[in-house]
Amino acid sequence: MILGLMIFLLASYVLIVAETSRLPMVAGWDSTLPGWFSRLHPRFGTPVRSLCVIVAISAVAAVISSMGVGRQEAFQVLQNSNQINFGIYYCAMFAAPLLAGARFGPKPGFWLLLSAVLGLLVTVASVVLTTVPIVQVNSTWGFAGKVASAALLTNLIGLAVYWRGRRRSRIVQDTPTVFSTTS
């Protein structure tokens, strides 16, 4: 059973790395990130540079989260900061019917609004409670700080990539296109 679980765990990590390595590659294709990320291996067609960056980021996150703490706390820091990131996106999803109203289609009904409010409340409570450790830690405030700062850092990086892509798309749209005809 232990061997089967270890094989499953290893296979799931390989799958996660393979999936996430495609994100920088596609962002390179869209010119949101430098084109360096989008270059493929000539023989195998894999995004080697994007894979290397994802593996390096994962290794750095693993080392930083485990500095001065035990294995359980390091795992909880990574897991909980990931849950906060998901919570932020769910908050945006639940807030959309409340803030957008009828701008993007028919006016939301009572049940949709009630569901959005309840979903938003549960998600906010979950995000706040995620900073509370469920394992024995050296410092509760230190744990909360690590979790919150990891989530904040990843979202700031995401915002920087988004703003860079928006700026580049505006530049591309504002650039006049010159057509050349040859006869």
N, C-alpha and C positions, 0 to 999 in steps of 0.2 A: 504494500500500500504506500509506504514512504517513497519507494522508487518511482511508482506511478505518479505520485504527487510532485516529485521533483522534476520528472520529465514534463508534466503538464505546466509547471511553473516556468521552466526554461523555455518551452515552446511558446507560452503566452508572452514572455518577455521578447523573444525573437520577433513575434508577430507585431507587438506594439512598436518596436524599433523600426520594423519594415514599414508599418503604416505611417508613423510620424515622420519618417525620413522623406516621404513624398511631399509633405507640406512645404518645406523650404524649396524643394525642386519646382513645384508649381508656382510658388511665389516668385521664384526667379524667372519662370516663363512669363509671368504677368508683369515683370519689371518692378514688383514691390520690393524684392530683395535683389541684390546684384546677380547678374547672369551666371556668375561663378557657381552658384548653387545648382543650376539646371543642367550642367554638363554631365553627360552619361558616359559610363565606361564603354570603350569602343567595342569590346567583345561581348560583354554580358548585358549591356544596356541598363545597368543599375546606376542610381545616383550616388556614386561613391563619395563625393564631397559632402553632399547633404547628409549621408549616413554618418560620416566622420564627425560632422558638427553635432548631430543629435546624440551620438554616443559620448562625445566629449562633454556636452551639456549635462547628460545624465550622470556621468562620472563625477563631475564637479558638484552637482546637486547631492549626490550620495555622500561625498566626502564632507561637504559643508554641513549637511544635516547630522552627521554622526560625530562631529567634533565635540569631544568632552562629554559624551552621553553614551548610554548603553544602546544595544541593538533595538530594543523595543521602542525606546523614545525616538531614535533616528527614523524608524519606520513610521511612527505616528506623525512626526513632523512632515515627512513627505506625503503621507496619505491625507492628513488633515489640510495641508495647504492646497492639495489637489481638490479636495472637497469644497474648499472655499472658492476656488476658481469655478467649479461647476455651479456652486450656489449663486455666484455673481451673474452667470449667464441665465440661470433659471429666474433670478430676480428680474432681469431685463425682459424675459419672456412673459412673466406674469404681469409686469407693469405695462406691457404694450396695450392691452385692451383698456386699461385704466387711463393711460395718458394719451393714446392716439384717438380714442373715441371713434367717431365715424369718418375720420379722414381717409381711411384705406378700405372702405367698403361699408356695408350696412352697420348701423349703430349696434354695439354689443347689447345683448339682452341681460336681464336681471341675473340669470343663472351663470352666465359667462363672467359677469362682473363679480358676483359672489365667489365663484371659483377662483378668479384671479386674485381677489383680496386674500382669501384663505391660503392659497398657494404661496403668495408673497409673504404672508405672516409666518408660515411654517418654514419657508426657505430662509428668511432673515433669522429666525430662532435657531435654525440648524447651523447657519454660518457663525453666529455668535457662540453657540455651544461647542463648535468645532475647535475653538481655541482652548477649551478645557481638556486637560490630559485625562486619558482613561487608564494609563499605566503609571507606575511609580516613576517620578521625575525628580531631578535635583531642585528645580525651581519652577513653580507653576507660572510665574510671570515671565521667566525666561523662555519657557515652552511656548506660551501665548505669543511672545514677541517674535520668536523664530517662525512660527506658523504664519502669523500675520505679515511679517516682512517677506517671507518667501512668496506668499500669494500676491502681495503688493508688487514685488519685483517682477514676477512673471506677467502681471497685467500691465505694468509700465512698459515692459519690452514689447508686449502685444500692441499697445497703443502707439509706440514709436514706429513699429512696422506698418501699422495701419495709416498713420499720418504720412509716412514716407510714400506709401503707395498712392494715397490721395493726392499728394503734391505732385508726384510723377505723372499721374493720370491727367491732372489739370495742365501740366506743362505739355503733355502730348496732345491734348485737345486744343490748346492755344497755338500750337505750332502750325503755321500754314503749310498746306500740302501743295507741292509743286508737281504738276503733271507734265511729262515730256512726251511729245508725240513725234514719231518718226515716220516718214513716208517713203 
